[in-house]
Amino acid sequence: MNQTAQIIQFPGTLPTKEKAKERKIRNIDGIKYLTEPQAKALRRMVRDQAATRKMTSIREWMAVDLLISSGLRVSEAANLRCGDIKTHYGESAVFVRCGKGAKSRTVEIPDSLKKHLRSFLIWKENQGEATGPDDPLFIGQRGPWASSAIQQITKKYLRVLGIYEPGKSAHSLRHSYAVAYYRESGHDLRGLQKQLGHSSIQTTGQIYVDVSREDIQHSIKNLWN
């Protein structure tokens, strides 16, 4: 009788694909995000630039505020249409038509972002820009913004603040939102998963379940005092 040989894998002899899968499992120490003081400094700087009333600066402030206050992916923000902004009475959300994996979802937003988006749409109308349901939210002199445009905007301001480093880009604003949400919500992993559009809660947990440096510093602040 033929018997199927049993393959025993010893430690350190995992197949290449298995090793690659293990390397993808990261906690908060493996991601690039802004600390609370850095995030506030970035918001303040971009908002102050928008106060100059320059058209480009107004759009930049909207993009940065949207990313760091909603956790959207850069591509999701770039692809937003005016009709995806749900800020009517009783609504405070952004609809993502086609997120990662071609999945749509609704992302709840804070009142501050709701007010900003509403005023931004009014500003667009006053500039003579189309604000129909399928018209792009972000559009410049050369047409609708691409993801690369938002990336460059973020890097520009991070460099001015002196906190830019390789890997810390517009996607860091999504991570910054996630870290803040996880902390402020009392570690609501399920809600964070839904907001970020992760396919499984395991994915969310692998990245954000660990405590941040700020949490540790808060815990040891008065140690032995």
C-alpha positions as CSV (number, residue, x, y, z in Angstrom):
1,M,0.0,0.0,0.0
2,N,1.4,3.4,-1.0
3,Q,1.5,5.9,1.8
4,T,1.7,9.6,1.4
5,A,4.9,10.8,3.0
6,Q,4.4,13.3,5.8
7,I,6.5,16.4,5.5
8,I,7.7,17.8,8.7
9,Q,8.7,21.5,8.7
10,F,11.3,22.4,11.4
11,P,11.8,25.9,12.6
12,G,13.6,28.1,10.1
13,T,12.6,25.9,7.2
14,L,9.3,27.5,6.3
15,P,8.6,27.8,2.5
16,T,9.4,31.2,1.0
17,K,5.8,32.2,0.7
18,E,5.2,31.4,4.4
19,K,8.2,33.6,5.4
20,A,6.9,36.4,3.2
21,K,3.5,36.2,4.9
22,E,5.1,36.4,8.3
23,R,7.1,39.5,7.3
24,K,3.8,41.3,6.4
25,I,2.5,41.0,9.9
26,R,3.3,44.4,11.5
27,N,2.3,46.2,14.6
28,I,2.3,50.0,15.2
29,D,6.1,50.1,15.5
30,G,6.3,49.1,11.8
31,I,4.2,51.9,10.4
32,K,4.8,55.6,9.7
33,Y,2.4,57.9,11.5
34,L,2.4,61.4,13.0
35,T,2.4,61.9,16.7
36,E,-0.4,64.1,18.1
37,P,1.9,67.2,18.2
38,Q,3.1,66.6,14.7
39,A,-0.4,66.1,13.3
40,K,-1.6,69.3,15.0
41,A,1.4,71.2,13.6
42,L,0.7,69.9,10.1
43,R,-3.0,70.9,10.3
44,R,-2.2,74.3,11.6
45,M,0.4,75.0,8.9
46,V,-1.8,74.0,6.0
47,R,-4.8,75.8,7.5
48,D,-2.8,79.0,7.8
49,Q,-1.7,78.7,4.2
50,A,-5.4,78.4,3.2
51,A,-6.2,81.6,5.1
52,T,-4.2,83.5,2.4
53,R,-7.1,82.6,0.1
54,K,-4.9,81.2,-2.6
55,M,-6.9,78.7,-4.6
56,T,-4.2,76.0,-4.5
57,S,-3.8,76.4,-0.7
58,I,-7.5,76.1,-0.1
59,R,-7.5,72.8,-2.0
60,E,-4.4,71.6,-0.2
61,W,-6.0,72.2,3.2
62,M,-9.1,70.4,2.2
63,A,-7.1,67.4,1.0
64,V,-5.0,67.2,4.1
65,D,-7.9,67.6,6.5
66,L,-9.9,65.0,4.6
67,L,-7.1,62.4,4.9
68,I,-6.2,62.9,8.5
69,S,-9.8,63.3,9.7
70,S,-11.3,60.3,7.8
71,G,-8.6,57.8,7.2
72,L,-9.2,57.5,3.5
73,R,-6.6,56.0,1.3
74,V,-4.9,58.6,-1.0
75,S,-6.5,57.0,-4.1
76,E,-9.9,57.1,-2.5
77,A,-9.6,60.8,-1.7
78,A,-8.4,61.5,-5.2
79,N,-11.3,59.7,-6.8
80,L,-14.0,61.3,-4.7
81,R,-16.9,63.0,-6.5
82,C,-18.9,65.9,-5.2
83,G,-22.0,63.6,-4.9
84,D,-20.0,61.3,-2.5
85,I,-20.0,64.0,0.2
86,K,-23.0,63.2,2.5
87,T,-23.4,66.3,4.6
88,H,-27.1,66.9,4.5
89,Y,-29.3,67.1,7.6
90,G,-28.7,63.9,9.7
91,E,-25.7,62.9,7.5
92,S,-22.0,63.1,8.3
93,A,-20.2,60.7,6.0
94,V,-18.2,60.2,2.8
95,F,-19.1,57.5,0.3
96,V,-16.2,55.6,-1.2
97,R,-17.4,54.3,-4.5
98,C,-14.5,52.0,-5.3
99,G,-12.0,51.3,-2.5
100,K,-9.4,48.6,-2.3
101,G,-10.6,45.3,-3.8
102,A,-13.3,47.3,-5.8
103,K,-15.4,47.5,-2.6
104,S,-17.5,50.5,-1.7
105,R,-18.1,51.7,1.8
106,T,-19.5,54.6,3.9
107,V,-17.0,56.4,6.2
108,E,-18.4,58.4,9.1
109,I,-16.7,61.8,9.6
110,P,-16.5,64.3,12.5
111,D,-18.5,67.5,12.5
112,S,-15.4,69.6,11.9
113,L,-14.7,67.8,8.6
114,K,-18.4,67.9,7.7
115,K,-18.4,71.7,8.0
116,H,-15.2,72.0,6.1
117,L,-16.5,69.9,3.2
118,R,-19.7,71.8,3.0
119,S,-17.9,75.2,2.9
120,F,-15.4,73.7,0.3
121,L,-18.3,72.8,-2.0
122,I,-19.8,76.3,-1.7
123,W,-16.3,77.7,-2.5
124,K,-16.1,75.5,-5.6
125,E,-19.4,76.8,-6.8
126,N,-18.3,80.4,-6.2
127,Q,-15.2,79.7,-8.3
128,G,-17.5,78.5,-11.2
129,E,-16.5,74.8,-10.7
130,A,-19.0,72.1,-11.4
131,T,-20.3,70.4,-8.3
132,G,-22.6,67.8,-9.8
133,P,-22.9,64.3,-8.4
134,D,-20.2,62.9,-10.7
135,D,-17.9,66.0,-10.8
136,P,-14.4,65.5,-9.1
137,L,-14.0,67.0,-5.7
138,F,-10.4,67.9,-6.3
139,I,-9.6,69.6,-9.6
140,G,-6.8,72.0,-10.6
141,Q,-5.8,73.9,-13.7
142,R,-4.7,70.7,-15.4
143,G,-7.8,68.7,-14.5
144,P,-8.8,66.3,-11.8
145,W,-6.1,65.6,-9.2
146,A,-4.3,62.2,-9.2
147,S,-3.1,60.4,-6.2
148,S,0.5,61.6,-6.9
149,A,-0.7,65.3,-6.5
150,I,-1.9,64.6,-3.0
151,Q,1.3,62.7,-2.2
152,Q,3.4,65.7,-3.3
153,I,1.3,68.1,-1.2
154,T,1.8,66.0,1.9
155,K,5.6,65.6,1.4
156,K,5.9,69.4,0.8
157,Y,4.4,70.3,4.1
158,L,6.2,67.5,6.0
159,R,9.5,68.8,4.7
160,V,8.7,72.3,5.7
161,L,8.0,71.0,9.2
162,G,11.2,69.1,9.2
163,I,9.5,65.7,9.9
164,Y,9.7,64.1,6.5
165,E,11.4,60.8,6.2
166,P,11.3,58.0,3.6
167,G,8.0,56.1,3.9
168,K,6.3,59.0,5.7
169,S,3.9,60.4,3.1
170,A,0.2,60.9,2.5
171,H,-0.5,57.3,3.6
172,S,0.9,58.3,7.0
173,L,-2.1,60.5,7.5
174,R,-4.3,57.5,7.2
175,H,-2.2,55.7,9.8
176,S,-2.3,58.8,12.0
177,Y,-6.1,58.8,11.9
178,A,-6.2,55.1,12.7
179,V,-3.9,55.5,15.7
180,A,-5.9,58.4,17.1
181,Y,-9.2,56.7,16.5
182,Y,-8.0,53.5,18.2
183,R,-6.9,55.5,21.2
184,E,-9.9,57.8,21.5
185,S,-12.5,55.1,20.9
186,G,-11.2,53.0,23.8
187,H,-9.6,50.4,21.4
188,D,-12.7,49.9,19.2
189,L,-11.1,47.6,16.7
190,R,-14.3,46.6,14.9
191,G,-15.3,50.2,14.3
192,L,-11.7,51.0,13.0
193,Q,-11.9,48.1,10.7
194,K,-15.1,49.4,9.2
195,Q,-13.8,53.0,8.9
196,L,-10.6,51.9,7.1
197,G,-12.2,49.4,4.8
198,H,-10.1,46.4,5.9
199,S,-11.4,43.0,4.7
200,S,-10.8,41.4,8.1
201,I,-10.4,42.5,11.7
202,Q,-7.2,40.5,11.9
203,T,-5.6,42.9,9.4
204,T,-6.6,45.9,11.5
205,G,-5.4,44.2,14.7
206,Q,-2.0,43.2,13.3
207,I,-1.3,46.8,12.6
208,Y,-2.9,48.9,15.3
209,V,-3.6,46.7,18.3
210,D,-0.2,47.5,19.9
211,V,0.0,50.6,22.0
212,S,1.7,53.7,20.7
213,R,4.7,55.5,22.1
214,E,2.4,58.3,23.4
215,D,0.3,55.8,25.3
216,I,3.5,54.3,26.9
217,Q,4.8,57.8,27.8
218,H,1.4,58.6,29.4
219,S,1.5,55.5,31.5
220,I,5.0,56.1,32.8
221,K,4.8,59.9,33.1
222,N,4.4,59.9,36.9
223,L,6.2,56.6,37.6
224,W,7.7,56.7,41.1
225,N,6.8,60.4,41.6
